[in-house]
Amino acid sequence: MSFIRRKKIDESIKIKGSKFMYGWMATFVLGGLLGCLFLIVEGFSYESNYSLIYLSGGIIFFPIFLYLTLWSLPGFIPGKILLTIDQGENGTIKSKKGTVYFKNIRNIDLVRNPFNLINDVTIETFDNKVIKIRTYNLIDDLAYQMMVDKYIYPYMTDDSKKVWDRKVDLVKLKEIAKYERVEQKI
């Protein structure tokens, strides 16, 4: 898994975006901006019967792509660590938003924010707190499911494990990502 940078010291796992997802996001936001600029320039040239359509399409979609680009820019900081997982019985998930112990997780999910279209790792705790960790769409769904299933699942409470088992599709993970859950004895 290319999105995980592991330090052997104290079993900390630094989660970063994969290079593929960096390329995908850069292509989407920069390609959208450049495409809109191209449409606006071609529309102003009035060399085609479709110039008015080019111009209106470029003007309509340019602010949308600019908005998405501005929301995604913090994710393109080189070496940005999205979250850190400390394994073990008293394991934690650390981010800028705070620290959550594995035993305190009630529910963990990857949720797309409808306002900015960016995925957030949303953690609900038994303390009725909700922690949202921004991923900037740099972790895909399968990598997220493998990360939680491999590093967090073995240390969660039984109720949390039942909730996670309803969400994760282990058959899909086995077919596509060649990942199998290994039952660990704690």
N, C-alpha and C positions, 0 to 999 in steps of 0.2 A: 504494500500500500504506500503510494508515494506521498500521501498527504500527511503522514505521521513522521515526525522527527523524534527519535527516542534517545534520551540520555540514560545511560546505565546507572548513573549516580542517583540514588534514592528512588529509582523507578518512576521518574516523572516522564510524562509523554506530552510533548508539545505538538499541538494540532495546528497545521498550517494548510493553506489551500494548495490544491494540486496544480501542477504546471499546465495541465490540460484545461482546467477550469479558468486559470488566469488568461490563457489564450482565448478561450471561448468568450469570456466576459469582455476582454479587450476588443475582440472582433465585433461583438454585438454593439457595444456602446460607441466605439470609434467608427465602426463601419456605418452605423445608423447616422451619426453626425455628418460624416463625409458624404454619405448618400444624399442626405437632405441638402447639404451645401451644393452638391453637384446639380440637384434638381432645381434649386433656386437660380444658379448661374445659367443653366440651360433654359430655364423659363424666361429669364430676362433677355436672352439672345433673340428671341422671337424668330428662330429659323425653322420652326416646325409648326404644324397645325395643332400640336398638343402642348405648346408652350404655356398656355394658361393653366392646363392641368398640372404640368410639371411645377410651375410656380406655386400654385395653391397647395399641392401635396407637400412640397418642401417647406412652405411657411407653416403648414399645419403640424407636420411631424417634427420639425426642428426643435421647438420648445419641449416636446415630450422626450426626445432623445437627450437633450441638454439636461433636463431634470433627472433622468435616469443616470446619466454620466456623473453628475455632481453627487448623487447619493452613493455611487459605486466607487468614487475616487479614494476614500480612505482604505478600501480593501487592497489597493494596488501598492501600498507601502511595502518595499522589499523586506522580506523576512518577517512580515507581520504574523504574530502568533495569535490565533483566534481564541484558543482556550488551552489550558494545561490540565492534564489528568494525573493525579497522584494516586497510584494503585495501592491496594492493600485493604486490610480490614477497616481502617479509619480513612479510607480514600476520599479524595475531594476533587471537585471540578472548580478550577480557578479561572477567572476572567476579570476584565475591568469592572464588570458589574457586581462582582462579589465572589464569595466562596460558598460552595454547597457540598455538604457531606453526602456520600452515596446513600447512607442509611436514612437520610432526610428527604430523599427524592420520592415524591408521590407519583409524578408523571413527567416524562421527558418526551419531547416531540419536536419535529422540524416543521415550522409553520411559516408560510409565505405571508409577509406583511402586505395587505392590499394597498396601502398608501404609497409605498416605494418599490414594491415587487422584489424585495430582498428577503431571503430565507433567514429566519432566526431560530436558534435552538432555544426552545421555551421549556423551562424547568419549573414545575410546581412542587412546592415542598409541603411537608406536614405542618409547617408553621403558617400555612396559607399565604406564602410569599410566591411571587412569580418573577423569575429571573429570565430575561431575554438576552441571549448572546448573539450578536450580529455575525453572520457568516459571509456576508457580501456575495452570496451565491458561489463561493469558492469550494464548497464541499457538496458533492452530489448526494442524492438520496441513498444510493447503495453504500457509499463510503461512510455516510452518517450511521446507517443501520449496523454496519460491521463494527464501527468504532464503539457504539453503545453496547452491542451484544458481546463484544470481545473484552472490553476493558471496564465497563460499568455494571453490566448485568449480573455478573457473579457475586457482587457485593451489595446488591439492592435487597430490600425487604421482600418477603414472599408476596405481599399484596402488589408491590410495584412490579415484581417479576410477572405476575399474572396480567397486569395492564400492558406491559411491554410485549408479552407473548401474543396478545390480541392484535398488536400493531405490526409486528415484524413478520415478513414472509420468508421463512427459512428455505422454502423450496426455491423461490426466486433467487435468493442469495446463493444457493448451491448451484443452480443452473447457470446464472450469469457471472457471478463473481467467484465461483469455486470456493465459497466459504462454508464451513460446517461448524456448528457450535460444539465446543468441547466442554463437556460437563466437568467443572472443577470442584474439588473438595476443599472447602474452606475450613 
